[in-house]
Amino acid sequence: MAKSDLLQGTLDLLLLRVLVLGPNHGWGIANRIRQMSHEGLDASQGSLYPALHRLELRGDIRSEMTLSENNRRARVYTITAAGRRRLEVERRSWAQFALSIQRVLDGTAD
Amino acid sequence: VLTRWLAWTRGIARRRRIDTEIDEELAFHLHAETEANLTRGLAPEAARRAALLSLGGVAQTTESVRAVRTLAPDAVWRDLRHALRSLRAAPGFTLVALLVLTLSIGAAATIFSIVDAVVLRPLPFPDADRLVSVGERNTTRSAPEPHLAAPQNFLDWRTQQRSFTALAAIGYASISVRPERDQEPETLEAQAVTAAFFDVLGVAPLVGRPFTIDHEVDGRARVAVISYGLWQRRFGGRPDIVGRVLPGQLASFEILAVMPPGFAWPVGATRPTEVWIPSVFRPDERVRQNSYGYRLEVIGRLREGVSIDLAQGDMDRITTGLAAQTPHWFANRVAIVEPLREHVAGEVRRWMLMLLAAVGFVLLIATVNLANLVLVRVSARSRELVVRSALGASRWDLVRTLIAESLVLSLAGAAFGSLLAWGSIEVLRAAMPADVPRAASIGIDLRVLAATIAAAIASGLAFSAAPVLLFSRHPGSIDVAGAGRAHTSTHSHNWLRGALVTMEVALATVLLVGAGLFLASFARVTRVDIGFDPQHVLTVRVRPLVGAANWALAQQRHRGLLTMVLERVRAVPGVAVAAWVGGGVPLRGDFRTTEIGVPGRVLPPDEDLDFNQISPDYFRVLGAPLLAGRFFTDADRDGTEPVVIINEAAARRYFPDENPMGRTIEFLGARRIVGIIGSIRHEGPEAAWRRQGFVPLEQSDAVGATLVLRLSRDARDVLPAVKAAIWSEFPGLALPDISTLSEYLDGLVAERRFNMLLLAVFGILGIVIACVGIYGVLAYVVLLRTPEIGVRMALGAAPAHIRRSVLQRAAMHLVIGLAIGLAGSWMLSTLVAGFLFEVRPHDPWIYAAVSGTLVASGLAAALIPARRAARVDPLIALRAP
């Protein structure tokens, strides 16, 4: 699977999933996605930051500017209660979606 | 312009902040990625390039994040911008709407600011809701009166009550202070209060300590608490004020304390009290005999947890107990506990609330009118709405646009209205009756602004409700096919529009009937014959200060002094006729009575007659007609035969079937009646005749009196010489009561004039707004019907016929609205019956006049669209798509 081909909407799901583990900044989130997908997914191609800001405007996450370990200003994102709820919903619908795709591909339904 | 500027700066500032934040965020990412690459072993240059690549181009990323942040943001802001844009695109509508809103909200804000300051706002004292007034009321009188209390009762209440932390009594006093350098003598507003006064109100002095109950005794009472204003004005705010002396002309007072700035009692008085001295009860005020004097205002602070009802029960218990001992003191008298705020507002409260209701009607008419205008606009814009909905706007999006527009309008109306109110309050304050309590605290403050904005928002929501309801009920009202043209779907609009106009007319009718009733009452009052000519008469009260010890001496000496003053005043150029009157001056609100007896007749006990001491020319000054006998002359003096002149009302009562001339009555001694004078309305045009008796000043022991002067010049030119004449015999005497009789008369009708003027303004506003409504609806209907009219004209209809059909439509709204309005007025006008003078609330002439005015102005408003309809060119009308 090509690294850039994230389905529309799945990036939000991944971001929320990563932030459930704890507050993180943009670079950290991108790294986490890379690690957790065993280098299979790469979210830093110009879509990561717009997605984060969109989630924040929607109220699923919030952010604040903090000083990082080496004294640089970084924006750290935290998931909100609404974000956790949304993650649950999206996770379920993703599972449903994946299952459906799988069924079609396997062709066992007749 | 302001909103645009605000929007612009806000946008700029926001964008700049967002940009720096995005820059920082991405810079951090770049840095972290570069570090990571370095640890992986890349060369510094390559590490950075790889990092930049991974970000996918810093500029593009910044751009897309910015797009997220600035485009998607608060929908409210976007709605607002959209609303402003579309209001700008319809300047005619916007202007009319703003005008209507500004006028009505401005009127409402003005009246509210007055009513709030005078009636509604809590008094400016700690825990003011526990402050009450305790007074006595005569149960046989239905007319409300100031609830004053007798000293005897106050003293018993004070010791027997269980409901109040304290009770305090307040009595009138005034202190004349010695003039400073070149100043004229000055009289300070003062009050004689019991020591608990300051505790009850809950305000401690700024400097010093107030007096105590030990000072309420003759001999120890020469102490004073002064206001902050007096401290600054007369003592320059000097810090060693406590212990200094306030030099009164009769007695001097040691200053014990200064109250903090802002402390005032009466609250918000235009002429604030400056000195409080201890109340001293005379020995005869401490026992219950057969004379009653109700002179005290009593205030109290309820104990924690005690309600007004409980306190009332407590006072009833005390009254029952006292009545058992001295029943004649309590025949028809009860003690009344009421919230202090209501007591302070007093009678003013009734008409103030009436004005507030009237201005509420104005606001209501404006709201209905705006609903109509917005409805017209929705129809006119249906093409735009259709396009937007086709582009994916949900119905809620469209509704939100409408609400945003309405709110922008009403808030702008609130802003302009507040400005209008700010300007008109000063005008109204000048026109307001002088006796309105708390008048000095009237103004636009946060409370008034908040109420104004709340009213504006409520109005905005209300007038956007009609189109919104229509929207959600009839999706088809967004008329896709014929966007903007008359077809079936607009029927419901038309019906609603008609109903709204009818409602406006009905509301305007009620306002106009109210205005008519008040106008008619005022006209009647000004036409009342008061029995004399109050124009060009100056009155100057001369009340010499005489201590009790010198009273007898003053009674001997002063008559001569008064005569001398009169001689000097007669010589002043501009004084046509001059006289003294003691007892009561017409229209000034004072009178004195004394017992009368008629030999050979049995009069009811306590029969009183007004007692006046006058010099010979008094009736010539007033211009009151002599009905029989003669005026007094200089020959009626001490030692000659005691004589009396009575007025017609007294003659009718005591000598109904005989000629009173030459008869003798007991009126401070036996006196022969030498003249009968026409009755005058001593207490003003709305009061009944008083029975009056007049004796020669020379045959009385007057210590002071009032100069009444008929002038041939302006009072201002004459006054300095008159004052000089008085001071030549009474040096250093303060002259606080100088006024013309017409000024007193103005004061008596001020409340009526004020109410009439305001109601007239409201009535005119109502009729103008209703006419705007009629015009707007008809103009729109004509626009919709243009093709139809074109067809009719093409088929041969005469322009006059077309015009008539439009006018008929207007007449229908007018007549139905009028009918509803007249019926409403019929019911509501009984509520204001108490304010009317010799006008019945159902006076048919007024209802007829209102109907005529409304129909005439409504048809005039309809004439413009009717003409336009009649001028429709069939060719153009039919060719239009």
Interface residues (C-beta under 8 A of the other chain):
Chain A: H25 G26 W27 G28 A30 N31 D42 S44 Q45 G46 S47 Y49 P50 H53 R54 L57 M65 S68 R72 R73 A74 R75
Chain B: E21 I22 E24 E25 L26 A27 F28 H29 H31 A32 E33 A36 S54 L55 G56 G57 Q60 T61 S64 V65 A67 V68 R69 A72 P73
